[in-house]
Amino acid sequence: MHHRHRTVIARLFQASAVLALSGMLALPGAYAAQKKVAKKQQASSASKPARASKAVNTSKAKAAPRKQAAAGKSGRAVAASARSPVRAVAYAPARQSFGQLAGLHDVTDPLDLKSSVALVVDQDTHEVLLSKNDHAVLPIASLTKLMTGLIISQARLPMDEVLTITQDDVDTEKGSSSRLRVGATLTRGEMLHLALMSSENRAAHALGRTYPGGLAAFVTQMNVKAKLLGMTDTKYVEPTGLSSRNQSSARDLAVLVNVAHGDPLVRELSTSPGYEVAQGPRTLQYNNTNRLVKSPAWEIGLQKTGYISEAGQCLVMQAEVAGRKLIMVFLDSAGKFSRLADAERVRHWVENQAGAAAVLASHKIKG
């Protein structure tokens, strides 16, 4: 019996040892499971602020709650930009004209003109009524076409000869568009009309290209003519004005306007209000780039407008104002319609001066 009792006790100790060993073996697994649950909870709590931050971004009414949410959003934004980088768009400031770069707009005048260069001359007496930076040499844009038209008109070339627009006439200087497609055909007279009235670049280039001797000979003739007229500040490199290397001064341009006004064809075509040309099944309507030619308040004998960024807005005119034949030159005007507004300012100023002079003269007669 005593032996039996010892056997029972031995078995109890053996069972206890087995249980203790099992418990020790189970502890690492339980700890690992507990750690796994804790990690899950931590991940879950970390994901909640990110969702909250989304709501903060779309609804500002709930913007106050949690700084952690905003931090979570910021972190997500950085991660997104790393996956898909956002391209920075470079700011390109408006290109300044040569006149702006030279500070010509800082010069004031009695009429507060928006053009940095201006000249108003009596065509008959050559009296200078107004001048502002009139010796400054600047790009003249499509005012170039006035010389182009004068050369073509005086060359006495057949105006009914048909010319074709080619790839050579396409603008590679500024990339400007044109309704005259490559292959389009017009007479020389029609090309000249569109060049002077609507400032059609391909038409002007085609006129120079088809000149006897070619484009180079035509540009040479433009410069020869300028020299003969005493236009010492003037230089041409092509017939359209798209190049900023076509340059002149207000003084020189006043001389050109005076001479061109003496050419009946140039005078007529430059002041034409509109013109239609047939191109296959299409009819193209062209209008004058200077709306003042349609105004009953103006008597314009010749005009030409121009614009490229380097030149600003430009305008030359011969017009009769208050009984006086005037030549007006406006270069480097700031603003799309400012050149026309400057012309209106000059017209009103001359009319007011004439009115005041008439009143003064009447008082002298009475006295």
C-alpha positions as CSV (number, residue, x, y, z in Angstrom):
1,M,0.0,0.0,0.0
2,H,2.9,2.3,0.8
3,H,4.3,1.5,-2.6
4,R,1.0,2.3,-4.2
5,H,0.8,5.6,-2.4
6,R,4.3,6.5,-3.7
7,T,3.3,5.6,-7.2
8,V,0.2,8.0,-7.1
9,I,2.3,10.8,-5.8
10,A,4.9,10.3,-8.5
11,R,2.2,10.4,-11.2
12,L,0.8,13.6,-9.7
13,F,4.3,15.3,-9.9
14,Q,4.7,14.0,-13.5
15,A,1.3,15.5,-14.5
16,S,2.1,18.8,-12.8
17,A,5.4,18.9,-14.7
18,V,3.7,18.2,-18.0
19,L,1.2,21.0,-17.3
20,A,3.9,23.5,-16.4
21,L,5.8,22.6,-19.5
22,S,2.7,23.1,-21.7
23,G,2.0,26.5,-20.1
24,M,5.6,27.6,-20.8
25,L,5.4,26.5,-24.4
26,A,2.0,28.3,-24.9
27,L,3.3,31.6,-23.5
28,P,5.3,32.8,-26.6
29,G,2.4,32.1,-29.0
30,A,0.0,34.0,-26.7
31,Y,2.4,36.9,-26.6
32,A,2.9,36.8,-30.3
33,A,-0.9,36.8,-30.8
34,Q,-1.3,39.7,-28.4
35,K,1.4,41.6,-30.2
36,K,-0.3,41.0,-33.5
37,V,-3.6,42.3,-32.2
38,A,-1.9,45.4,-30.7
39,K,-0.3,46.1,-34.1
40,K,-3.7,45.8,-35.9
41,Q,-5.3,48.2,-33.4
42,Q,-2.4,50.6,-33.9
43,A,-2.7,50.4,-37.7
44,S,-6.4,50.9,-37.5
45,S,-6.1,54.0,-35.3
46,A,-3.4,55.4,-37.7
47,S,-5.7,55.0,-40.7
48,K,-8.6,56.9,-39.1
49,P,-6.9,60.3,-39.1
50,A,-6.1,59.9,-42.8
51,R,-9.8,59.5,-43.5
52,A,-10.7,62.3,-41.2
53,S,-8.2,64.5,-43.0
54,K,-10.0,63.9,-46.3
55,A,-13.2,65.3,-44.8
56,V,-11.2,68.3,-43.5
57,N,-10.0,69.1,-47.0
58,T,-13.4,68.9,-48.7
59,S,-15.5,70.5,-45.9
60,K,-14.2,73.4,-44.0
61,A,-17.0,73.2,-41.5
62,K,-15.1,70.3,-39.8
63,A,-11.7,71.9,-40.1
64,A,-11.1,72.5,-36.4
65,P,-11.0,69.0,-34.9
66,R,-7.6,67.3,-35.2
67,K,-4.2,68.5,-36.0
68,Q,-3.2,64.9,-36.5
69,A,-5.6,64.6,-39.4
70,A,-4.0,67.5,-41.2
71,A,-0.6,66.0,-40.6
72,G,-1.8,62.7,-42.1
73,K,-3.2,64.5,-45.1
74,S,0.2,66.3,-45.6
75,G,2.0,63.0,-45.5
76,R,-0.3,61.5,-48.1
77,A,0.2,64.5,-50.4
78,V,4.0,64.1,-50.2
79,A,3.7,60.4,-51.0
80,A,1.4,61.1,-54.0
81,S,3.8,63.7,-55.4
82,A,6.6,61.2,-55.1
83,R,4.6,58.7,-57.2
84,S,3.4,61.2,-59.7
85,P,5.5,64.4,-59.7
86,V,3.6,67.7,-60.3
87,R,5.1,69.7,-63.1
88,A,5.9,73.3,-62.2
89,V,4.5,75.8,-64.7
90,A,7.0,78.6,-65.4
91,Y,5.5,82.1,-65.4
92,A,6.3,83.8,-68.7
93,P,6.0,87.6,-68.3
94,A,4.6,89.6,-71.3
95,R,7.4,90.4,-73.7
96,Q,8.4,94.1,-73.5
97,S,8.7,96.2,-76.6
98,F,11.9,97.9,-77.6
99,G,10.4,101.2,-76.5
100,Q,9.6,99.9,-73.1
101,L,13.0,98.4,-72.6
102,A,14.5,101.8,-73.6
103,G,12.3,103.7,-71.1
104,L,10.6,105.7,-73.8
105,H,7.2,105.4,-72.0
106,D,8.6,107.5,-69.1
107,V,8.6,110.5,-71.4
108,T,5.4,112.6,-70.9
109,D,3.5,114.8,-73.4
110,P,0.7,117.4,-73.1
111,L,-1.9,115.0,-74.5
112,D,-1.0,112.0,-72.3
113,L,-0.6,109.7,-75.3
114,K,-0.1,106.0,-74.8
115,S,2.4,105.8,-77.7
116,S,6.0,106.2,-76.6
117,V,6.8,107.8,-80.0
118,A,4.6,110.3,-81.7
119,L,4.9,112.9,-84.4
120,V,2.2,115.2,-86.0
121,V,3.2,117.4,-88.9
122,D,1.3,119.8,-91.1
123,Q,1.8,118.2,-94.6
124,D,1.7,121.6,-96.4
125,T,3.8,123.8,-94.2
126,H,5.9,121.0,-92.6
127,E,5.2,122.6,-89.2
128,V,5.7,120.2,-86.3
129,L,2.6,120.3,-84.2
130,L,3.6,117.6,-81.7
131,S,6.7,115.5,-81.3
132,K,7.6,112.8,-78.7
133,N,10.8,110.7,-79.0
134,D,10.5,111.3,-82.8
135,H,14.2,110.4,-83.4
136,A,14.0,107.0,-81.6
137,V,14.7,104.1,-84.0
138,L,12.3,101.2,-83.3
139,P,10.9,98.1,-85.0
140,I,8.0,99.2,-87.2
141,A,6.1,95.9,-87.7
142,S,3.6,96.0,-90.6
143,L,4.2,99.7,-91.3
144,T,6.9,98.0,-93.5
145,K,4.1,97.2,-96.0
146,L,3.7,100.8,-96.9
147,M,7.2,100.7,-98.5
148,T,6.3,97.3,-100.0
149,G,3.2,98.7,-101.6
150,L,5.0,101.8,-102.9
151,I,7.8,99.7,-104.5
152,I,5.2,97.4,-106.2
153,S,3.1,100.3,-107.4
154,Q,6.0,102.2,-108.8
155,A,7.5,99.2,-110.5
156,R,4.5,99.2,-113.0
157,L,4.2,95.4,-112.9
158,P,1.1,93.9,-114.4
159,M,-1.6,94.0,-111.7
160,D,-3.7,91.3,-113.4
161,E,-0.8,88.7,-113.3
162,V,-1.8,85.7,-111.2
163,L,0.5,84.9,-108.3
164,T,0.5,81.7,-106.2
165,I,1.1,81.5,-102.4
166,T,3.9,79.0,-101.8
167,Q,5.5,77.4,-98.7
168,D,8.1,80.2,-98.9
169,D,5.4,82.7,-98.0
170,V,4.5,80.9,-94.8
171,D,5.6,82.9,-91.7
172,T,8.5,81.2,-89.9
173,E,9.5,84.3,-88.0
174,K,6.5,84.6,-85.7
175,G,4.4,81.6,-86.7
176,S,1.4,83.8,-87.6
177,S,-1.6,82.3,-89.4
178,S,-3.2,83.3,-92.7
179,R,-6.4,82.5,-94.5
180,L,-4.5,82.4,-97.7
181,R,-3.5,78.7,-97.9
182,V,-0.4,77.4,-99.7
183,G,-1.6,77.0,-103.4
184,A,-4.0,79.9,-103.2
185,T,-4.0,82.2,-106.3
186,L,-4.7,85.9,-106.6
187,T,-3.8,88.6,-109.0
188,R,-0.9,90.9,-108.0
189,G,-3.4,93.7,-107.6
190,E,-5.5,91.6,-105.1
191,M,-2.3,90.7,-103.2
192,L,-1.4,94.3,-102.9
193,H,-4.9,95.2,-101.8
194,L,-4.8,92.7,-99.0
195,A,-1.3,93.6,-97.9
196,L,-2.1,97.3,-97.6
197,M,-5.7,97.1,-96.3
198,S,-5.6,94.0,-94.1
199,S,-1.9,93.6,-93.5
200,E,-1.9,90.1,-95.1
201,N,1.6,88.8,-94.5
202,R,1.6,86.0,-97.1
203,A,0.3,88.4,-99.7
204,A,3.1,90.9,-98.9
205,H,5.8,88.2,-98.9
206,A,4.5,86.9,-102.3
207,L,4.7,90.4,-103.7
208,G,8.4,90.6,-102.7
209,R,9.2,87.0,-103.8
210,T,7.7,87.5,-107.3
211,Y,9.5,90.8,-107.9
212,P,12.0,90.8,-110.8
213,G,15.2,89.3,-109.4
214,G,13.4,87.7,-106.4
215,L,13.1,88.5,-102.7
216,A,16.7,89.7,-102.2
217,A,16.4,92.2,-105.1
218,F,13.1,93.4,-103.7
219,V,14.5,94.1,-100.2
220,T,17.5,95.8,-101.8
221,Q,15.1,98.1,-103.7
222,M,13.2,98.9,-100.4
223,N,16.5,100.1,-98.8
224,V,17.5,102.0,-101.9
225,K,14.2,103.8,-102.0
226,A,14.5,104.7,-98.3
227,K,18.0,106.1,-98.9
228,L,16.8,108.2,-101.9
229,L,14.0,109.6,-99.7
230,G,16.5,110.6,-97.0
231,M,15.3,108.0,-94.5
232,T,18.6,107.6,-92.8
233,D,17.2,105.9,-89.7
234,T,15.5,103.1,-91.7
235,K,16.4,99.6,-92.6
236,Y,14.4,96.7,-94.1
237,V,15.3,93.0,-94.1
238,E,12.0,91.6,-95.5
239,P,8.7,92.9,-96.9
240,T,6.1,92.0,-94.2
241,G,7.3,93.6,-91.0
242,L,7.3,90.4,-89.0
243,S,11.0,90.8,-88.3
244,S,12.0,93.2,-85.6
245,R,15.0,94.1,-87.7
246,N,12.8,96.3,-89.9
247,Q,13.3,99.6,-88.1
248,S,12.7,103.3,-88.6
249,S,12.0,106.5,-86.7
250,A,8.9,108.7,-86.7
251,R,10.7,111.4,-88.7
252,D,11.5,108.9,-91.4
253,L,8.0,107.4,-91.5
254,A,6.5,110.9,-91.8
255,V,8.6,111.3,-95.0
256,L,7.4,107.9,-96.3
257,V,3.7,108.7,-95.6
258,N,4.0,112.0,-97.5
259,V,5.5,110.2,-100.5
260,A,3.1,107.2,-100.4
261,H,0.2,109.6,-100.2
262,G,1.2,110.9,-103.6
263,D,0.6,107.4,-105.1
264,P,-3.1,107.1,-106.1
265,L,-3.1,103.3,-105.9
266,V,-1.4,103.0,-102.5
267,R,-3.7,105.8,-101.2
268,E,-6.8,104.0,-102.5
269,L,-6.0,100.5,-101.4
270,S,-4.8,101.4,-97.9
271,T,-8.0,103.2,-97.1
272,S,-10.3,100.6,-98.6
273,P,-12.8,99.6,-95.9
274,G,-13.2,96.0,-97.1
275,Y,-12.7,93.5,-99.9
276,E,-13.8,90.0,-100.9
277,V,-11.7,87.4,-102.7
278,A,-12.9,84.1,-104.1
279,Q,-10.9,81.0,-103.2
280,G,-12.5,78.0,-104.9
281,P,-15.9,77.5,-103.3
282,R,-15.1,79.9,-100.5
283,T,-15.4,83.7,-100.5
284,L,-13.1,85.4,-98.0
285,Q,-14.1,88.7,-96.6
286,Y,-11.2,91.0,-95.6
287,N,-11.6,94.3,-93.6
288,N,-9.4,97.2,-92.9
289,T,-7.2,96.9,-89.8
290,N,-7.9,100.6,-89.1
291,R,-11.6,101.1,-88.1
292,L,-11.2,104.9,-88.3
293,V,-11.5,104.6,-92.2
294,K,-15.2,103.9,-91.7
295,S,-15.7,106.8,-89.2
296,P,-17.6,109.8,-90.6
297,A,-15.6,112.0,-88.2
298,W,-12.4,111.3,-90.1
299,E,-11.1,112.2,-93.6
300,I,-8.2,109.8,-94.1
301,G,-6.1,109.9,-97.2
302,L,-3.7,107.1,-96.4
303,Q,-3.1,104.8,-93.4
304,K,-1.3,101.7,-92.2
305,T,-1.3,99.8,-88.9
306,G,1.3,97.4,-87.5
307,Y,2.0,95.2,-84.5
308,I,4.6,92.8,-83.3
309,S,5.5,92.5,-79.6
310,E,8.9,94.2,-80.1
311,A,7.2,97.2,-81.8
312,G,4.0,97.6,-79.8
313,Q,0.9,98.9,-81.6
314,C,1.8,101.2,-84.5
315,L,-0.1,103.6,-86.8
316,V,0.6,106.1,-89.5
317,M,-2.0,108.3,-91.3
318,Q,-2.5,111.2,-93.5
319,A,-5.8,112.9,-92.6
320,E,-7.5,116.2,-92.9
321,V,-8.4,117.7,-89.5
322,A,-9.9,121.2,-89.1
323,G,-9.0,122.1,-92.6
324,R,-5.3,121.1,-92.2
325,K,-3.7,118.1,-93.9
326,L,-1.8,116.3,-91.2
327,I,0.7,113.4,-91.1
328,M,0.5,111.4,-87.9
329,V,2.9,108.8,-86.7
330,F,2.3,106.7,-83.5
331,L,4.8,104.0,-82.5
332,D,5.0,101.6,-79.6
333,S,1.6,102.3,-78.3
334,A,0.5,100.3,-75.2
335,G,-2.8,98.6,-75.5
336,K,-4.8,97.1,-78.5
337,F,-6.9,100.3,-79.2
338,S,-4.5,102.9,-77.7
339,R,-3.0,103.9,-81.1
340,L,-6.5,104.8,-82.3
341,A,-7.3,106.6,-79.1
342,D,-4.1,108.6,-79.5
343,A,-5.2,109.6,-83.0
344,E,-8.5,110.7,-81.6
345,R,-6.8,112.7,-78.9
346,V,-4.7,114.5,-81.5
347,R,-7.8,115.2,-83.7
348,H,-9.7,116.7,-80.8
349,W,-6.7,118.8,-79.8
350,V,-6.2,120.2,-83.3
351,E,-10.0,120.9,-83.6
352,N,-10.0,122.7,-80.3
353,Q,-7.0,124.7,-81.2
354,A,-8.6,125.7,-84.5
355,G,-11.8,126.7,-82.7
356,A,-9.9,128.8,-80.2
357,A,-8.0,130.5,-83.0
358,A,-11.2,131.2,-84.9
359,V,-12.8,132.8,-81.8
360,L,-9.6,134.9,-81.2
361,A,-9.6,136.1,-84.8
362,S,-13.3,137.1,-84.7
363,H,-12.6,139.2,-81.5
364,K,-9.7,140.9,-83.2
365,I,-11.9,141.8,-86.3
366,K,-14.6,143.2,-84.0
367,G,-12.1,145.2,-82.0
